[in-house]
Amino acid sequence: MKWTALIAVCLTGGLLIYGTADMPDWGDPASPASLHVSPRYIEKTVEETAVPNMVTSVLADYRGYDTLGETTVIFTAGIACILLIRRFGK
């Protein structure tokens, strides 16, 4: 059983490392996010969302459902931890 878990962890880790090989370097100004996504947010934020703060508009308007999903996952994990570590009885 322990060997199976070790093999599964090693395979998953290897796949994750292999999957990051094609990612752009950290902070690369020539990455797709820097060339296409960021300029659109900078140029169209006030026009499309009527929010003067760019960070607020990205988190609340453009990524609202994603942020709600992340919050739901964190809330569910917190409830699961509370249920796992609670004490029964006295």
PyMOL Python script that loads the backbone (N, CA, C, O; Angstrom):
from pymol import cmd

cmd.read_pdbstr("""\
ATOM      1  N   MET A   1       0.825  -1.195   0.000  1.00  0.00           N
ATOM      2  CA  MET A   1       0.000   0.000   0.000  1.00  0.00           C
ATOM      3  C   MET A   1       0.870   1.259   0.000  1.00  0.00           C
ATOM      4  O   MET A   1       0.589   2.205  -0.736  1.00  0.00           O
ATOM      5  N   LYS A   2       1.933   1.274   0.829  1.00  0.00           N
ATOM      6  CA  LYS A   2       2.794   2.448   0.881  1.00  0.00           C
ATOM      7  C   LYS A   2       3.549   2.633  -0.430  1.00  0.00           C
ATOM      8  O   LYS A   2       3.765   3.764  -0.865  1.00  0.00           O
ATOM      9  N   TRP A   3       3.947   1.545  -1.056  1.00  0.00           N
ATOM     10  CA  TRP A   3       4.668   1.644  -2.336  1.00  0.00           C
ATOM     11  C   TRP A   3       3.766   2.196  -3.421  1.00  0.00           C
ATOM     12  O   TRP A   3       4.210   2.969  -4.269  1.00  0.00           O
ATOM     13  N   THR A   4       2.510   1.805  -3.399  1.00  0.00           N
ATOM     14  CA  THR A   4       1.554   2.310  -4.389  1.00  0.00           C
ATOM     15  C   THR A   4       1.377   3.822  -4.230  1.00  0.00           C
ATOM     16  O   THR A   4       1.335   4.563  -5.212  1.00  0.00           O
ATOM     17  N   ALA A   5       1.273   4.261  -2.974  1.00  0.00           N
ATOM     18  CA  ALA A   5       1.122   5.696  -2.723  1.00  0.00           C
ATOM     19  C   ALA A   5       2.374   6.456  -3.150  1.00  0.00           C
ATOM     20  O   ALA A   5       2.279   7.536  -3.732  1.00  0.00           O
ATOM     21  N   LEU A   6       3.553   5.887  -2.861  1.00  0.00           N
ATOM     22  CA  LEU A   6       4.802   6.531  -3.252  1.00  0.00           C
ATOM     23  C   LEU A   6       4.918   6.634  -4.768  1.00  0.00           C
ATOM     24  O   LEU A   6       5.336   7.668  -5.288  1.00  0.00           O
ATOM     25  N   ILE A   7       4.560   5.593  -5.467  1.00  0.00           N
ATOM     26  CA  ILE A   7       4.602   5.609  -6.937  1.00  0.00           C
ATOM     27  C   ILE A   7       3.614   6.636  -7.491  1.00  0.00           C
ATOM     28  O   ILE A   7       3.934   7.366  -8.430  1.00  0.00           O
ATOM     29  N   ALA A   8       2.416   6.691  -6.909  1.00  0.00           N
ATOM     30  CA  ALA A   8       1.413   7.657  -7.376  1.00  0.00           C
ATOM     31  C   ALA A   8       1.897   9.093  -7.148  1.00  0.00           C
ATOM     32  O   ALA A   8       1.702   9.952  -8.008  1.00  0.00           O
ATOM     33  N   VAL A   9       2.520   9.357  -6.006  1.00  0.00           N
ATOM     34  CA  VAL A   9       3.022  10.699  -5.717  1.00  0.00           C
ATOM     35  C   VAL A   9       4.161  11.059  -6.668  1.00  0.00           C
ATOM     36  O   VAL A   9       4.217  12.181  -7.172  1.00  0.00           O
ATOM     37  N   CYS A  10       5.070  10.112  -6.917  1.00  0.00           N
ATOM     38  CA  CYS A  10       6.191  10.380  -7.825  1.00  0.00           C
ATOM     39  C   CYS A  10       5.710  10.620  -9.255  1.00  0.00           C
ATOM     40  O   CYS A  10       6.223  11.506  -9.938  1.00  0.00           O
ATOM     41  N   LEU A  11       4.738   9.846  -9.709  1.00  0.00           N
ATOM     42  CA  LEU A  11       4.192  10.049 -11.054  1.00  0.00           C
ATOM     43  C   LEU A  11       3.490  11.399 -11.173  1.00  0.00           C
ATOM     44  O   LEU A  11       3.654  12.107 -12.166  1.00  0.00           O
ATOM     45  N   THR A  12       2.717  11.745 -10.169  1.00  0.00           N
ATOM     46  CA  THR A  12       2.032  13.035 -10.189  1.00  0.00           C
ATOM     47  C   THR A  12       3.029  14.185 -10.174  1.00  0.00           C
ATOM     48  O   THR A  12       2.876  15.155 -10.917  1.00  0.00           O
ATOM     49  N   GLY A  13       4.049  14.079  -9.327  1.00  0.00           N
ATOM     50  CA  GLY A  13       5.087  15.113  -9.283  1.00  0.00           C
ATOM     51  C   GLY A  13       5.824  15.236 -10.598  1.00  0.00           C
ATOM     52  O   GLY A  13       6.109  16.345 -11.052  1.00  0.00           O
ATOM     53  N   GLY A  14       6.139  14.095 -11.222  1.00  0.00           N
ATOM     54  CA  GLY A  14       6.807  14.118 -12.519  1.00  0.00           C
ATOM     55  C   GLY A  14       5.951  14.770 -13.591  1.00  0.00           C
ATOM     56  O   GLY A  14       6.454  15.541 -14.409  1.00  0.00           O
ATOM     57  N   LEU A  15       4.655  14.463 -13.589  1.00  0.00           N
ATOM     58  CA  LEU A  15       3.751  15.082 -14.558  1.00  0.00           C
ATOM     59  C   LEU A  15       3.637  16.588 -14.337  1.00  0.00           C
ATOM     60  O   LEU A  15       3.576  17.354 -15.299  1.00  0.00           O
ATOM     61  N   LEU A  16       3.607  17.014 -13.077  1.00  0.00           N
ATOM     62  CA  LEU A  16       3.533  18.452 -12.794  1.00  0.00           C
ATOM     63  C   LEU A  16       4.806  19.170 -13.239  1.00  0.00           C
ATOM     64  O   LEU A  16       4.737  20.266 -13.795  1.00  0.00           O
ATOM     65  N   ILE A  17       5.943  18.569 -13.003  1.00  0.00           N
ATOM     66  CA  ILE A  17       7.202  19.182 -13.448  1.00  0.00           C
ATOM     67  C   ILE A  17       7.271  19.209 -14.969  1.00  0.00           C
ATOM     68  O   ILE A  17       7.697  20.207 -15.551  1.00  0.00           O
ATOM     69  N   TYR A  18       6.858  18.130 -15.614  1.00  0.00           N
ATOM     70  CA  TYR A  18       6.848  18.083 -17.073  1.00  0.00           C
ATOM     71  C   TYR A  18       5.900  19.143 -17.648  1.00  0.00           C
ATOM     72  O   TYR A  18       6.195  19.749 -18.679  1.00  0.00           O
ATOM     73  N   GLY A  19       4.765  19.364 -16.982  1.00  0.00           N
ATOM     74  CA  GLY A  19       3.783  20.337 -17.462  1.00  0.00           C
ATOM     75  C   GLY A  19       4.245  21.775 -17.349  1.00  0.00           C
ATOM     76  O   GLY A  19       3.740  22.641 -18.064  1.00  0.00           O
ATOM     77  N   THR A  20       5.195  22.049 -16.468  1.00  0.00           N
ATOM     78  CA  THR A  20       5.672  23.419 -16.314  1.00  0.00           C
ATOM     79  C   THR A  20       6.841  23.748 -17.236  1.00  0.00           C
ATOM     80  O   THR A  20       7.329  24.878 -17.218  1.00  0.00           O
ATOM     81  N   ALA A  21       7.296  22.808 -18.027  1.00  0.00           N
ATOM     82  CA  ALA A  21       8.455  23.039 -18.899  1.00  0.00           C
ATOM     83  C   ALA A  21       8.168  24.099 -19.971  1.00  0.00           C
ATOM     84  O   ALA A  21       9.072  24.839 -20.359  1.00  0.00           O
ATOM     85  N   ASP A  22       6.936  24.180 -20.448  1.00  0.00           N
ATOM     86  CA  ASP A  22       6.595  25.129 -21.516  1.00  0.00           C
ATOM     87  C   ASP A  22       6.095  26.471 -21.010  1.00  0.00           C
ATOM     88  O   ASP A  22       5.769  27.349 -21.809  1.00  0.00           O
ATOM     89  N   MET A  23       6.030  26.643 -19.713  1.00  0.00           N
ATOM     90  CA  MET A  23       5.544  27.910 -19.170  1.00  0.00           C
ATOM     91  C   MET A  23       6.593  29.004 -19.360  1.00  0.00           C
ATOM     92  O   MET A  23       7.791  28.725 -19.329  1.00  0.00           O
ATOM     93  N   PRO A  24       6.148  30.252 -19.557  1.00  0.00           N
ATOM     94  CA  PRO A  24       7.121  31.350 -19.687  1.00  0.00           C
ATOM     95  C   PRO A  24       7.829  31.601 -18.363  1.00  0.00           C
ATOM     96  O   PRO A  24       7.330  31.230 -17.300  1.00  0.00           O
ATOM     97  N   ASP A  25       8.987  32.230 -18.434  1.00  0.00           N
ATOM     98  CA  ASP A  25       9.739  32.559 -17.228  1.00  0.00           C
ATOM     99  C   ASP A  25       8.949  33.523 -16.360  1.00  0.00           C
ATOM    100  O   ASP A  25       8.101  34.270 -16.846  1.00  0.00           O
ATOM    101  N   TRP A  26       9.243  33.492 -15.069  1.00  0.00           N
ATOM    102  CA  TRP A  26       8.555  34.359 -14.109  1.00  0.00           C
ATOM    103  C   TRP A  26       8.872  35.826 -14.406  1.00  0.00           C
ATOM    104  O   TRP A  26      10.039  36.215 -14.455  1.00  0.00           O
ATOM    105  N   GLY A  27       7.844  36.626 -14.603  1.00  0.00           N
ATOM    106  CA  GLY A  27       8.012  38.047 -14.863  1.00  0.00           C
ATOM    107  C   GLY A  27       8.457  38.376 -16.275  1.00  0.00           C
ATOM    108  O   GLY A  27       8.910  39.492 -16.530  1.00  0.00           O
ATOM    109  N   ASP A  28       8.340  37.435 -17.197  1.00  0.00           N
ATOM    110  CA  ASP A  28       8.768  37.648 -18.578  1.00  0.00           C
ATOM    111  C   ASP A  28       7.846  38.672 -19.251  1.00  0.00           C
ATOM    112  O   ASP A  28       6.641  38.438 -19.343  1.00  0.00           O
ATOM    113  N   PRO A  29       8.380  39.782 -19.715  1.00  0.00           N
ATOM    114  CA  PRO A  29       7.520  40.778 -20.363  1.00  0.00           C
ATOM    115  C   PRO A  29       7.002  40.334 -21.724  1.00  0.00           C
ATOM    116  O   PRO A  29       6.104  40.971 -22.274  1.00  0.00           O
ATOM    117  N   ALA A  30       7.542  39.265 -22.273  1.00  0.00           N
ATOM    118  CA  ALA A  30       7.083  38.764 -23.563  1.00  0.00           C
ATOM    119  C   ALA A  30       6.110  37.595 -23.405  1.00  0.00           C
ATOM    120  O   ALA A  30       5.801  36.922 -24.388  1.00  0.00           O
ATOM    121  N   SER A  31       5.625  37.339 -22.195  1.00  0.00           N
ATOM    122  CA  SER A  31       4.668  36.250 -21.990  1.00  0.00           C
ATOM    123  C   SER A  31       3.300  36.652 -22.548  1.00  0.00           C
ATOM    124  O   SER A  31       3.004  37.842 -22.657  1.00  0.00           O
ATOM    125  N   PRO A  32       2.466  35.674 -22.900  1.00  0.00           N
ATOM    126  CA  PRO A  32       1.143  35.993 -23.458  1.00  0.00           C
ATOM    127  C   PRO A  32       0.286  36.860 -22.530  1.00  0.00           C
ATOM    128  O   PRO A  32      -0.455  37.724 -22.999  1.00  0.00           O
ATOM    129  N   ALA A  33       0.383  36.633 -21.226  1.00  0.00           N
ATOM    130  CA  ALA A  33      -0.418  37.444 -20.298  1.00  0.00           C
ATOM    131  C   ALA A  33       0.022  38.901 -20.324  1.00  0.00           C
ATOM    132  O   ALA A  33      -0.808  39.802 -20.199  1.00  0.00           O
ATOM    133  N   SER A  34       1.326  39.141 -20.487  1.00  0.00           N
ATOM    134  CA  SER A  34       1.823  40.519 -20.517  1.00  0.00           C
ATOM    135  C   SER A  34       1.558  41.201 -21.855  1.00  0.00           C
ATOM    136  O   SER A  34       1.425  42.423 -21.914  1.00  0.00           O
ATOM    137  N   LEU A  35       1.482  40.422 -22.921  1.00  0.00           N
ATOM    138  CA  LEU A  35       1.295  41.013 -24.248  1.00  0.00           C
ATOM    139  C   LEU A  35      -0.173  41.222 -24.620  1.00  0.00           C
ATOM    140  O   LEU A  35      -0.496  42.150 -25.361  1.00  0.00           O
ATOM    141  N   HIS A  36      -1.062  40.371 -24.113  1.00  0.00           N
ATOM    142  CA  HIS A  36      -2.444  40.421 -24.577  1.00  0.00           C
ATOM    143  C   HIS A  36      -3.442  40.774 -23.475  1.00  0.00           C
ATOM    144  O   HIS A  36      -4.315  41.617 -23.681  1.00  0.00           O
ATOM    145  N   VAL A  37      -3.323  40.145 -22.321  1.00  0.00           N
ATOM    146  CA  VAL A  37      -4.329  40.319 -21.275  1.00  0.00           C
ATOM    147  C   VAL A  37      -4.144  41.642 -20.531  1.00  0.00           C
ATOM    148  O   VAL A  37      -5.095  42.413 -20.397  1.00  0.00           O
ATOM    149  N   SER A  38      -2.945  41.907 -20.053  1.00  0.00           N
ATOM    150  CA  SER A  38      -2.700  43.115 -19.261  1.00  0.00           C
ATOM    151  C   SER A  38      -3.018  44.410 -20.014  1.00  0.00           C
ATOM    152  O   SER A  38      -3.666  45.290 -19.447  1.00  0.00           O
ATOM    153  N   PRO A  39      -2.586  44.556 -21.268  1.00  0.00           N
ATOM    154  CA  PRO A  39      -2.935  45.803 -21.969  1.00  0.00           C
ATOM    155  C   PRO A  39      -4.441  46.016 -22.108  1.00  0.00           C
ATOM    156  O   PRO A  39      -4.919  47.149 -22.038  1.00  0.00           O
ATOM    157  N   ARG A  40      -5.186  44.930 -22.303  1.00  0.00           N
ATOM    158  CA  ARG A  40      -6.640  45.075 -22.413  1.00  0.00           C
ATOM    159  C   ARG A  40      -7.231  45.566 -21.103  1.00  0.00           C
ATOM    160  O   ARG A  40      -8.068  46.468 -21.102  1.00  0.00           O
ATOM    161  N   TYR A  41      -6.806  44.984 -19.987  1.00  0.00           N
ATOM    162  CA  TYR A  41      -7.299  45.438 -18.687  1.00  0.00           C
ATOM    163  C   TYR A  41      -6.938  46.895 -18.446  1.00  0.00           C
ATOM    164  O   TYR A  41      -7.762  47.667 -17.956  1.00  0.00           O
ATOM    165  N   ILE A  42      -5.711  47.274 -18.789  1.00  0.00           N
ATOM    166  CA  ILE A  42      -5.266  48.644 -18.543  1.00  0.00           C
ATOM    167  C   ILE A  42      -6.051  49.635 -19.395  1.00  0.00           C
ATOM    168  O   ILE A  42      -6.434  50.696 -18.903  1.00  0.00           O
ATOM    169  N   GLU A  43      -6.296  49.312 -20.655  1.00  0.00           N
ATOM    170  CA  GLU A  43      -6.961  50.241 -21.570  1.00  0.00           C
ATOM    171  C   GLU A  43      -8.479  50.274 -21.403  1.00  0.00           C
ATOM    172  O   GLU A  43      -9.077  51.341 -21.544  1.00  0.00           O
ATOM    173  N   LYS A  44      -9.115  49.155 -21.111  1.00  0.00           N
ATOM    174  CA  LYS A  44     -10.579  49.067 -21.146  1.00  0.00           C
ATOM    175  C   LYS A  44     -11.254  48.988 -19.779  1.00  0.00           C
ATOM    176  O   LYS A  44     -12.482  48.917 -19.713  1.00  0.00           O
ATOM    177  N   THR A  45     -10.493  48.998 -18.692  1.00  0.00           N
ATOM    178  CA  THR A  45     -11.087  48.797 -17.376  1.00  0.00           C
ATOM    179  C   THR A  45     -12.149  49.825 -17.035  1.00  0.00           C
ATOM    180  O   THR A  45     -13.266  49.454 -16.674  1.00  0.00           O
ATOM    181  N   VAL A  46     -11.836  51.080 -17.136  1.00  0.00           N
ATOM    182  CA  VAL A  46     -12.800  52.119 -16.756  1.00  0.00           C
ATOM    183  C   VAL A  46     -13.977  52.131 -17.720  1.00  0.00           C
ATOM    184  O   VAL A  46     -15.120  52.328 -17.309  1.00  0.00           O
ATOM    185  N   GLU A  47     -13.701  51.921 -18.991  1.00  0.00           N
ATOM    186  CA  GLU A  47     -14.758  51.934 -20.006  1.00  0.00           C
ATOM    187  C   GLU A  47     -15.752  50.786 -19.810  1.00  0.00           C
ATOM    188  O   GLU A  47     -16.960  50.997 -19.914  1.00  0.00           O
ATOM    189  N   GLU A  48     -15.258  49.574 -19.529  1.00  0.00           N
ATOM    190  CA  GLU A  48     -16.130  48.403 -19.440  1.00  0.00           C
ATOM    191  C   GLU A  48     -16.757  48.193 -18.069  1.00  0.00           C
ATOM    192  O   GLU A  48     -17.853  47.641 -17.972  1.00  0.00           O
ATOM    193  N   THR A  49     -16.079  48.624 -17.006  1.00  0.00           N
ATOM    194  CA  THR A  49     -16.580  48.319 -15.670  1.00  0.00           C
ATOM    195  C   THR A  49     -17.005  49.544 -14.877  1.00  0.00           C
ATOM    196  O   THR A  49     -17.727  49.403 -13.890  1.00  0.00           O
ATOM    197  N   ALA A  50     -16.589  50.728 -15.266  1.00  0.00           N
ATOM    198  CA  ALA A  50     -16.874  51.978 -14.551  1.00  0.00           C
ATOM    199  C   ALA A  50     -16.303  51.962 -13.141  1.00  0.00           C
ATOM    200  O   ALA A  50     -16.836  52.605 -12.236  1.00  0.00           O
ATOM    201  N   VAL A  51     -15.202  51.215 -12.961  1.00  0.00           N
ATOM    202  CA  VAL A  51     -14.507  51.165 -11.680  1.00  0.00           C
ATOM    203  C   VAL A  51     -13.132  51.784 -11.882  1.00  0.00           C
ATOM    204  O   VAL A  51     -12.369  51.294 -12.714  1.00  0.00           O
ATOM    205  N   PRO A  52     -12.785  52.842 -11.151  1.00  0.00           N
ATOM    206  CA  PRO A  52     -11.504  53.502 -11.381  1.00  0.00           C
ATOM    207  C   PRO A  52     -10.293  52.704 -10.884  1.00  0.00           C
ATOM    208  O   PRO A  52      -9.186  52.903 -11.383  1.00  0.00           O
ATOM    209  N   ASN A  53     -10.483  51.812  -9.917  1.00  0.00           N
ATOM    210  CA  ASN A  53      -9.378  51.014  -9.397  1.00  0.00           C
ATOM    211  C   ASN A  53      -9.242  49.744 -10.230  1.00  0.00           C
ATOM    212  O   ASN A  53     -10.168  48.935 -10.285  1.00  0.00           O
ATOM    213  N   MET A  54      -8.095  49.568 -10.876  1.00  0.00           N
ATOM    214  CA  MET A  54      -7.896  48.453 -11.795  1.00  0.00           C
ATOM    215  C   MET A  54      -7.912  47.098 -11.073  1.00  0.00           C
ATOM    216  O   MET A  54      -8.470  46.130 -11.589  1.00  0.00           O
ATOM    217  N   VAL A  55      -7.311  47.027  -9.903  1.00  0.00           N
ATOM    218  CA  VAL A  55      -7.271  45.753  -9.160  1.00  0.00           C
ATOM    219  C   VAL A  55      -8.680  45.334  -8.765  1.00  0.00           C
ATOM    220  O   VAL A  55      -9.039  44.165  -8.902  1.00  0.00           O
ATOM    221  N   THR A  56      -9.468  46.262  -8.285  1.00  0.00           N
ATOM    222  CA  THR A  56     -10.840  45.959  -7.897  1.00  0.00           C
ATOM    223  C   THR A  56     -11.657  45.519  -9.096  1.00  0.00           C
ATOM    224  O   THR A  56     -12.457  44.589  -8.987  1.00  0.00           O
ATOM    225  N   SER A  57     -11.478  46.153 -10.216  1.00  0.00           N
ATOM    226  CA  SER A  57     -12.261  45.774 -11.394  1.00  0.00           C
ATOM    227  C   SER A  57     -11.886  44.385 -11.895  1.00  0.00           C
ATOM    228  O   SER A  57     -12.755  43.626 -12.324  1.00  0.00           O
ATOM    229  N   VAL A  58     -10.602  44.045 -11.843  1.00  0.00           N
ATOM    230  CA  VAL A  58     -10.196  42.706 -12.294  1.00  0.00           C
ATOM    231  C   VAL A  58     -10.751  41.648 -11.357  1.00  0.00           C
ATOM    232  O   VAL A  58     -11.303  40.647 -11.816  1.00  0.00           O
ATOM    233  N   LEU A  59     -10.615  41.850 -10.041  1.00  0.00           N
ATOM    234  CA  LEU A  59     -11.082  40.846  -9.081  1.00  0.00           C
ATOM    235  C   LEU A  59     -12.596  40.753  -9.025  1.00  0.00           C
ATOM    236  O   LEU A  59     -13.140  39.652  -8.936  1.00  0.00           O
ATOM    237  N   ALA A  60     -13.283  41.876  -9.075  1.00  0.00           N
ATOM    238  CA  ALA A  60     -14.730  41.861  -8.885  1.00  0.00           C
ATOM    239  C   ALA A  60     -15.500  41.676 -10.189  1.00  0.00           C
ATOM    240  O   ALA A  60     -16.503  40.962 -10.211  1.00  0.00           O
ATOM    241  N   ASP A  61     -15.058  42.298 -11.264  1.00  0.00           N
ATOM    242  CA  ASP A  61     -15.831  42.249 -12.506  1.00  0.00           C
ATOM    243  C   ASP A  61     -15.341  41.177 -13.480  1.00  0.00           C
ATOM    244  O   ASP A  61     -16.117  40.325 -13.912  1.00  0.00           O
ATOM    245  N   TYR A  62     -14.070  41.224 -13.819  1.00  0.00           N
ATOM    246  CA  TYR A  62     -13.561  40.272 -14.817  1.00  0.00           C
ATOM    247  C   TYR A  62     -13.441  38.855 -14.260  1.00  0.00           C
ATOM    248  O   TYR A  62     -13.740  37.888 -14.960  1.00  0.00           O
ATOM    249  N   ARG A  63     -13.004  38.724 -12.998  1.00  0.00           N
ATOM    250  CA  ARG A  63     -12.783  37.405 -12.416  1.00  0.00           C
ATOM    251  C   ARG A  63     -13.745  37.137 -11.273  1.00  0.00           C
ATOM    252  O   ARG A  63     -13.392  36.423 -10.335  1.00  0.00           O
ATOM    253  N   GLY A  64     -14.920  37.673 -11.320  1.00  0.00           N
ATOM    254  CA  GLY A  64     -15.869  37.541 -10.222  1.00  0.00           C
ATOM    255  C   GLY A  64     -16.255  36.111  -9.932  1.00  0.00           C
ATOM    256  O   GLY A  64     -16.248  35.696  -8.773  1.00  0.00           O
ATOM    257  N   TYR A  65     -16.591  35.345 -10.954  1.00  0.00           N
ATOM    258  CA  TYR A  65     -16.979  33.951 -10.738  1.00  0.00           C
ATOM    259  C   TYR A  65     -15.800  33.120 -10.269  1.00  0.00           C
ATOM    260  O   TYR A  65     -15.967  32.224  -9.441  1.00  0.00           O
ATOM    261  N   ASP A  66     -14.615  33.400 -10.781  1.00  0.00           N
ATOM    262  CA  ASP A  66     -13.421  32.680 -10.355  1.00  0.00           C
ATOM    263  C   ASP A  66     -13.131  32.964  -8.891  1.00  0.00           C
ATOM    264  O   ASP A  66     -12.822  32.046  -8.131  1.00  0.00           O
ATOM    265  N   THR A  67     -13.229  34.230  -8.487  1.00  0.00           N
ATOM    266  CA  THR A  67     -13.002  34.594  -7.092  1.00  0.00           C
ATOM    267  C   THR A  67     -14.056  33.949  -6.196  1.00  0.00           C
ATOM    268  O   THR A  67     -13.731  33.491  -5.101  1.00  0.00           O
ATOM    269  N   LEU A  68     -15.300  33.906  -6.638  1.00  0.00           N
ATOM    270  CA  LEU A  68     -16.354  33.249  -5.868  1.00  0.00           C
ATOM    271  C   LEU A  68     -16.054  31.760  -5.732  1.00  0.00           C
ATOM    272  O   LEU A  68     -16.261  31.186  -4.663  1.00  0.00           O
ATOM    273  N   GLY A  69     -15.573  31.132  -6.793  1.00  0.00           N
ATOM    274  CA  GLY A  69     -15.216  29.715  -6.723  1.00  0.00           C
ATOM    275  C   GLY A  69     -14.079  29.454  -5.757  1.00  0.00           C
ATOM    276  O   GLY A  69     -14.128  28.493  -4.988  1.00  0.00           O
ATOM    277  N   GLU A  70     -13.053  30.298  -5.783  1.00  0.00           N
ATOM    278  CA  GLU A  70     -11.935  30.136  -4.856  1.00  0.00           C
ATOM    279  C   GLU A  70     -12.398  30.307  -3.417  1.00  0.00           C
ATOM    280  O   GLU A  70     -11.973  29.561  -2.535  1.00  0.00           O
ATOM    281  N   THR A  71     -13.261  31.279  -3.173  1.00  0.00           N
ATOM    282  CA  THR A  71     -13.781  31.498  -1.825  1.00  0.00           C
ATOM    283  C   THR A  71     -14.598  30.299  -1.362  1.00  0.00           C
ATOM    284  O   THR A  71     -14.520  29.908  -0.197  1.00  0.00           O
ATOM    285  N   THR A  72     -15.373  29.717  -2.256  1.00  0.00           N
ATOM    286  CA  THR A  72     -16.170  28.542  -1.915  1.00  0.00           C
ATOM    287  C   THR A  72     -15.278  27.357  -1.570  1.00  0.00           C
ATOM    288  O   THR A  72     -15.564  26.624  -0.623  1.00  0.00           O
ATOM    289  N   VAL A  73     -14.211  27.162  -2.321  1.00  0.00           N
ATOM    290  CA  VAL A  73     -13.284  26.065  -2.034  1.00  0.00           C
ATOM    291  C   VAL A  73     -12.627  26.261  -0.676  1.00  0.00           C
ATOM    292  O   VAL A  73     -12.521  25.308   0.096  1.00  0.00           O
ATOM    293  N   ILE A  74     -12.187  27.470  -0.369  1.00  0.00           N
ATOM    294  CA  ILE A  74     -11.546  27.738   0.922  1.00  0.00           C
ATOM    295  C   ILE A  74     -12.543  27.548   2.067  1.00  0.00           C
ATOM    296  O   ILE A  74     -12.187  26.989   3.104  1.00  0.00           O
ATOM    297  N   PHE A  75     -13.770  28.002   1.895  1.00  0.00           N
ATOM    298  CA  PHE A  75     -14.795  27.818   2.913  1.00  0.00           C
ATOM    299  C   PHE A  75     -15.077  26.335   3.142  1.00  0.00           C
ATOM    300  O   PHE A  75     -15.179  25.894   4.287  1.00  0.00           O
ATOM    301  N   THR A  76     -15.203  25.569   2.070  1.00  0.00           N
ATOM    302  CA  THR A  76     -15.461  24.134   2.183  1.00  0.00           C
ATOM    303  C   THR A  76     -14.308  23.423   2.872  1.00  0.00           C
ATOM    304  O   THR A  76     -14.531  22.544   3.703  1.00  0.00           O
ATOM    305  N   ALA A  77     -13.077  23.795   2.536  1.00  0.00           N
ATOM    306  CA  ALA A  77     -11.920  23.190   3.200  1.00  0.00           C
ATOM    307  C   ALA A  77     -11.903  23.526   4.687  1.00  0.00           C
ATOM    308  O   ALA A  77     -11.573  22.673   5.511  1.00  0.00           O
ATOM    309  N   GLY A  78     -12.252  24.751   5.036  1.00  0.00           N
ATOM    310  CA  GLY A  78     -12.311  25.134   6.445  1.00  0.00           C
ATOM    311  C   GLY A  78     -13.354  24.345   7.211  1.00  0.00           C
ATOM    312  O   GLY A  78     -13.090  23.880   8.320  1.00  0.00           O
ATOM    313  N   ILE A  79     -14.538  24.188   6.633  1.00  0.00           N
ATOM    314  CA  ILE A  79     -15.594  23.395   7.274  1.00  0.00           C
ATOM    315  C   ILE A  79     -15.150  21.946   7.419  1.00  0.00           C
ATOM    316  O   ILE A  79     -15.402  21.330   8.455  1.00  0.00           O
ATOM    317  N   ALA A  80     -14.495  21.387   6.402  1.00  0.00           N
ATOM    318  CA  ALA A  80     -14.011  20.003   6.483  1.00  0.00           C
ATOM    319  C   ALA A  80     -12.983  19.849   7.593  1.00  0.00           C
ATOM    320  O   ALA A  80     -13.005  18.854   8.317  1.00  0.00           O
ATOM    321  N   CYS A  81     -12.085  20.815   7.739  1.00  0.00           N
ATOM    322  CA  CYS A  81     -11.088  20.754   8.823  1.00  0.00           C
ATOM    323  C   CYS A  81     -11.760  20.820  10.183  1.00  0.00           C
ATOM    324  O   CYS A  81     -11.385  20.085  11.096  1.00  0.00           O
ATOM    325  N   ILE A  82     -12.739  21.684  10.326  1.00  0.00           N
ATOM    326  CA  ILE A  82     -13.458  21.785  11.601  1.00  0.00           C
ATOM    327  C   ILE A  82     -14.157  20.470  11.912  1.00  0.00           C
ATOM    328  O   ILE A  82     -14.124  20.013  13.054  1.00  0.00           O
ATOM    329  N   LEU A  83     -14.780  19.862  10.931  1.00  0.00           N
ATOM    330  CA  LEU A  83     -15.473  18.592  11.156  1.00  0.00           C
ATOM    331  C   LEU A  83     -14.493  17.464  11.493  1.00  0.00           C
ATOM    332  O   LEU A  83     -14.832  16.564  12.261  1.00  0.00           O
ATOM    333  N   LEU A  84     -13.312  17.502  10.939  1.00  0.00           N
ATOM    334  CA  LEU A  84     -12.327  16.447  11.191  1.00  0.00           C
ATOM    335  C   LEU A  84     -11.677  16.564  12.570  1.00  0.00           C
ATOM    336  O   LEU A  84     -11.375  15.542  13.186  1.00  0.00           O
ATOM    337  N   ILE A  85     -11.458  17.767  13.063  1.00  0.00           N
ATOM    338  CA  ILE A  85     -10.724  17.913  14.317  1.00  0.00           C
ATOM    339  C   ILE A  85     -11.628  18.184  15.520  1.00  0.00           C
ATOM    340  O   ILE A  85     -11.121  18.397  16.621  1.00  0.00           O
ATOM    341  N   ARG A  86     -12.912  18.181  15.347  1.00  0.00           N
ATOM    342  CA  ARG A  86     -13.803  18.429  16.484  1.00  0.00           C
ATOM    343  C   ARG A  86     -13.808  17.218  17.415  1.00  0.00           C
ATOM    344  O   ARG A  86     -13.476  16.099  17.021  1.00  0.00           O
ATOM    345  N   ARG A  87     -14.191  17.479  18.648  1.00  0.00           N
ATOM    346  CA  ARG A  87     -14.242  16.418  19.656  1.00  0.00           C
ATOM    347  C   ARG A  87     -15.692  16.043  19.913  1.00  0.00           C
ATOM    348  O   ARG A  87     -16.580  16.895  19.949  1.00  0.00           O
ATOM    349  N   PHE A  88     -15.904  14.762  20.089  1.00  0.00           N
ATOM    350  CA  PHE A  88     -17.241  14.276  20.419  1.00  0.00           C
ATOM    351  C   PHE A  88     -17.332  14.021  21.927  1.00  0.00           C
ATOM    352  O   PHE A  88     -16.354  13.614  22.553  1.00  0.00           O
ATOM    353  N   GLY A  89     -18.466  14.253  22.481  1.00  0.00           N
ATOM    354  CA  GLY A  89     -18.653  13.998  23.918  1.00  0.00           C
ATOM    355  C   GLY A  89     -18.085  15.100  24.758  1.00  0.00           C
ATOM    356  O   GLY A  89     -18.042  16.262  24.354  1.00  0.00           O
ATOM    357  N   LYS A  90     -17.639  14.711  25.963  1.00  0.00           N
ATOM    358  CA  LYS A  90     -17.122  15.712  26.908  1.00  0.00           C
ATOM    359  C   LYS A  90     -15.670  16.011  26.667  1.00  0.00           C
ATOM    360  O   LYS A  90     -15.082  16.830  27.373  1.00  0.00           O
TER     361      LYS A  90
END
""", "prot")
cmd.dss("prot")
cmd.show_as("cartoon", "prot")
cmd.util.cbc("prot")
cmd.orient("prot")
